Amino acid sequence: MAGHDHPFFTLVYRAVAGAGERAGLGELRERALAPATGRLLIVGLGPGHDLDHLPDAVTSVIAIEPSASMRASAAPRIDAARARGIDVEVIDAFAESMPIPDDRVDSVLLAYVMCTVADVDAALAEVRRVLRPGGVVCVMEHVRAPEGTWLRRSQRLVAPVWPRLAGGCHADRDTRSALTRAGFDGANLRDITITNLPPVAPTLVGTAR
Ligand SMILES: C[S@@+](CC[C@H](N)C(=O)[O-])C[C@H]1O[C@@H](n2cnc3c(N)ncnc32)[C@H](O)[C@@H]1O
């Protein structure tokens, strides 16, 4: 067992993610996932809403999720995806050390997870290892706001307490730079604003290869 669980955060995030779906976040998930094909790795499955937005080109899913309560909350969406004929394997592991062979997957989804992994560089090195050459990383992450903005100031203000309130989330991760450091080309990544909700704005969306 990987040994990471925040049951209270799971309850809160499940409600927030469900409300987000009803408010239109599902469309963003669909847009982020559109380039995914073949065997898809989902890093940090959470309550599993991404499973409801898989493009037809995805044939199977390997999902990494170290939290037992999150895996339990994803159960209905895992069952629904399997009922649609998609093979879904859920693995209790951390992104920093994935029990997956080299070049195993055709695409990877990073959705609201790089804020939470303990070691971003180790996690992205693992993503690079398991993604086949030419594969695509689909990205949908809340990230560090530009310096000098009120959003950035709000991120600084809450930084000492936010990880304890939000299951280990760091609201100011520079995920674009981390992807570049890991050797990915981020030319197709865009900084967008879904809503100016501090401290979890702006959002980085697009693909890295
Ligand atoms: C904020 S939730 C996002 C879930 C989902 N990707 C989504 O978009 O709704 C972050 C998830 O990442 C998981 N997580 C935390 N640390 C992780 C790690 N080191 N490796 C993989 N997953 C991790 C958490 O348990 C949680 O389910």
The ligand as an SDF file (V2000), in Angstrom:
LIG
                    3D

 27 29  0  0  0  0  0  0  0  0999 V2000
   -6.6880   17.4760   -6.5390 C   0  0  0  0  0  0  0  0  0  0  0  0
   -6.8140   15.7890   -6.8510 S   0  0  0  0  0  0  0  0  0  0  0  0
   -7.0930   15.7670   -8.6020 C   0  0  0  0  0  0  0  0  0  0  0  0
   -7.7190   14.5030   -9.0630 C   0  0  0  0  0  0  0  0  0  0  0  0
   -8.0400   14.4190  -10.5620 C   0  0  0  0  0  0  0  0  0  0  0  0
   -6.8480   14.3070  -11.3670 N   0  0  0  0  0  0  0  0  0  0  0  0
   -8.9090   15.5430  -11.0410 C   0  0  0  0  0  0  0  0  0  0  0  0
   -8.5420   16.2310  -12.0070 O   0  0  0  0  0  0  0  0  0  0  0  0
   -9.9860   15.7530  -10.4770 O   0  0  0  0  0  0  0  0  0  0  0  0
   -5.1200   15.2400   -6.7500 C   0  0  0  0  0  0  0  0  0  0  0  0
   -5.0070   13.7250   -6.6770 C   0  0  0  0  0  0  0  0  0  0  0  0
   -3.6230   13.3460   -6.7620 O   0  0  0  0  0  0  0  0  0  0  0  0
   -3.3790   12.3230   -5.8200 C   0  0  0  0  0  0  0  0  0  0  0  0
   -1.9560   12.3490   -5.4590 N   0  0  0  0  0  0  0  0  0  0  0  0
   -1.3650   13.0210   -4.4450 C   0  0  0  0  0  0  0  0  0  0  0  0
   -0.0380   12.8040   -4.4440 N   0  0  0  0  0  0  0  0  0  0  0  0
    0.2100   11.9680   -5.4850 C   0  0  0  0  0  0  0  0  0  0  0  0
    1.3940   11.3720   -5.9920 C   0  0  0  0  0  0  0  0  0  0  0  0
    2.5900   11.6180   -5.4390 N   0  0  0  0  0  0  0  0  0  0  0  0
    1.2760   10.5560   -7.0460 N   0  0  0  0  0  0  0  0  0  0  0  0
    0.0550   10.3410   -7.6330 C   0  0  0  0  0  0  0  0  0  0  0  0
   -1.0810   10.8700   -7.1970 N   0  0  0  0  0  0  0  0  0  0  0  0
   -1.0120   11.6800   -6.1190 C   0  0  0  0  0  0  0  0  0  0  0  0
   -4.2980   12.6360   -4.6610 C   0  0  0  0  0  0  0  0  0  0  0  0
   -4.5370   11.5170   -3.8550 O   0  0  0  0  0  0  0  0  0  0  0  0
   -5.5290   13.1280   -5.3790 C   0  0  0  0  0  0  0  0  0  0  0  0
   -6.4050   12.0890   -5.6890 O   0  0  0  0  0  0  0  0  0  0  0  0
  1  2  1  0
  2  3  1  0
  2 10  1  0
  3  4  1  0
  4  5  1  0
  5  6  1  0
  5  7  1  0
  7  8  2  0
  7  9  1  0
 10 11  1  0
 11 12  1  0
 11 26  1  0
 12 13  1  0
 13 14  1  0
 13 24  1  0
 14 15  1  0
 14 23  1  0
 15 16  2  0
 16 17  1  0
 17 18  1  0
 17 23  2  0
 18 19  1  0
 18 20  2  0
 20 21  1  0
 21 22  2  0
 22 23  1  0
 24 25  1  0
 24 26  1  0
 26 27  1  0
M  CHG  2   2   1   9  -1
M  END
$$$$
